[in-house]
Amino acid sequence: MNKLEHFLTIKDLTQSQFLALIDLAKDVKANPAKYSQTLAGKSIVTLYEKQSLRTRVTFDIGIAKLGGHSVYLDQNNGALGKRESVADFAKNISCWADGIVARTFSHQTCEELAQAGTVPVVNSLSDMYHPCQGMADFLSLAEKFDDLSKIKLAYIGDGNNVTHSLMFAAALCGSDMVVVCPQGCFPDGQVVLEAQAIAEQHGGTLTLSCDPQAAKGADAIYTDTWISMGDDVSYDDIKDKFAPYQVNESMMSDLGIGYFMHCQPAHIDQEVTQAVFDGEQSLVLRQAENRMHAQNAVLITLLG
């Protein structure tokens, strides 16, 4: 198996690399003491262009649990590419740190950090992908299902960076995935074609639909906010278009859905009702916890 140099998108992984990360994350979660010195003496710079709760806390605590040290940098330290170029930023950080974790507006920034720097770069979120979330989500599913190739995952709502990462993860697992969106709100067309090609290689399927009925019988249904962070869109302008795509008790029951998933933060009574979000079928807190374990598996693989 080729050694990972960076973790920018799940698309870059082979099936064996992806499944090895899931297995490692399970072991990190079950046996934390075994990995408590894996990053001893190593420092990781975490860059944030966007606000964060789960990403910051899970990386800061996760790195500490591996015996490493994290250095937090936000826009107060100078906006990436403005005070100095992204390339110079990467080159300088590479002089001191052993790795870079970057939560950025543009995926191009992550790519530039990886190209110019000499240390591993982890994409903790960009406009195109959210691979750490995707790993945590499939770790959560792997804890519920023995064979990920046998599951059906439905994503419903606005096609976005999370959708892209889920599509690649499902494709690598050979899962069946259906993406259900209002017209004009589907994920990036090129990403869809790439994910469909990967799915075909591994015996999975990826289908798109505007009809919520396409999610019928899904083992899990996943949704996200209808308006992504930073988007200049009013809820009043989109609520009628998205209303049929709300995940509520009726949808869960009528479609025979197994579990509910959400990357958070959630807008209760918009994309999901409180009853579903807090219900017995909800995996949202498991997903949140698993961010740390999945990310630690990535860091161990890159730096351990």
Secondary structure as the mmCIF struct_conf table of DSSP 4:
data_model
#
loop_
_struct_conf.conf_type_id
_struct_conf.id
_struct_conf.beg_label_comp_id
_struct_conf.beg_label_asym_id
_struct_conf.beg_label_seq_id
_struct_conf.end_label_comp_id
_struct_conf.end_label_asym_id
_struct_conf.end_label_seq_id
HELX_LH_PP_P HELX_LH_PP_P1 ASN A 2 LEU A 4
STRN STRN1 PHE A 7 PHE A 7
BEND BEND1 LEU A 8 LEU A 8
HELX_RH_3T_P HELX_RH_3T_P1 ILE A 10 ASP A 12
BEND BEND2 LEU A 13 LEU A 13
HELX_RH_AL_P HELX_RH_AL_P1 GLN A 15 ALA A 30
HELX_RH_3T_P HELX_RH_3T_P2 PRO A 32 TYR A 35
TURN_TY1_P TURN_TY1_P1 SER A 36 GLY A 41
STRN STRN2 SER A 43 TYR A 48
BEND BEND3 GLU A 49 LYS A 50
BEND BEND4 LEU A 53 LEU A 53
HELX_RH_AL_P HELX_RH_AL_P2 ARG A 54 LYS A 65
TURN_TY1_P TURN_TY1_P2 LEU A 66 GLY A 67
STRN STRN3 HIS A 69 LEU A 73
HELX_RH_3T_P HELX_RH_3T_P3 GLN A 75 ASN A 77
STRN STRN4 LEU A 80 LEU A 80
TURN_TY1_P TURN_TY1_P3 GLY A 81 ARG A 83
STRN STRN5 GLU A 84 GLU A 84
HELX_RH_AL_P HELX_RH_AL_P3 VAL A 86 TRP A 96
BEND BEND5 ASP A 98 ASP A 98
STRN STRN6 GLY A 99 ARG A 103
BEND BEND6 PHE A 105 PHE A 105
HELX_RH_AL_P HELX_RH_AL_P4 HIS A 107 ALA A 116
BEND BEND7 THR A 118 VAL A 119
STRN STRN7 VAL A 121 LEU A 125
BEND BEND8 ASP A 127 MET A 128
HELX_RH_AL_P HELX_RH_AL_P5 PRO A 131 ALA A 142
TURN_TY1_P TURN_TY1_P4 GLU A 143 LYS A 144
BEND BEND9 ASP A 146 ASP A 146
HELX_RH_3T_P HELX_RH_3T_P4 LEU A 148 LYS A 150
STRN STRN8 LYS A 152 ILE A 156
BEND BEND10 GLY A 157 GLY A 157
HELX_RH_AL_P HELX_RH_AL_P6 ASN A 161 CYS A 173
TURN_TY1_P TURN_TY1_P5 GLY A 174 GLY A 174
STRN STRN9 ASP A 176 VAL A 180
TURN_TY1_P TURN_TY1_P6 GLN A 183 GLY A 184
HELX_LH_PP_P HELX_LH_PP_P2 PHE A 186 ASP A 188
HELX_RH_AL_P HELX_RH_AL_P7 GLY A 189 GLN A 201
TURN_TY1_P TURN_TY1_P7 HIS A 202 GLY A 203
STRN STRN10 THR A 205 SER A 209
BEND BEND11 CYS A 210 CYS A 210
HELX_RH_3T_P HELX_RH_3T_P5 PRO A 212 ALA A 215
TURN_TY1_P TURN_TY1_P8 LYS A 216 GLY A 217
BEND BEND12 ASP A 219 ASP A 219
STRN STRN11 ALA A 220 THR A 223
BEND BEND13 TRP A 226 ILE A 227
TURN_TY1_P TURN_TY1_P9 MET A 229 GLY A 230
HELX_RH_AL_P HELX_RH_AL_P8 TYR A 235 PHE A 242
HELX_RH_3T_P HELX_RH_3T_P6 ALA A 243 TYR A 245
STRN STRN12 VAL A 247 VAL A 247
HELX_RH_AL_P HELX_RH_AL_P9 GLU A 249 ASP A 254
TURN_TY1_P TURN_TY1_P10 LEU A 255 GLY A 256
STRN STRN13 TYR A 259 HIS A 262
BEND BEND14 GLN A 264 GLN A 264
STRN STRN14 ILE A 268 ILE A 268
TURN_TY1_P TURN_TY1_P11 ASP A 269 GLU A 271
STRN STRN15 VAL A 272 VAL A 272
HELX_RH_AL_P HELX_RH_AL_P10 GLN A 274 PHE A 277
TURN_TY1_P TURN_TY1_P12 ASP A 278 ASP A 278
BEND BEND15 GLY A 279 GLY A 279
TURN_TY1_P TURN_TY1_P13 GLU A 280 GLN A 281
STRN STRN16 SER A 282 SER A 282
HELX_RH_AL_P HELX_RH_AL_P11 VAL A 284 LEU A 303
#
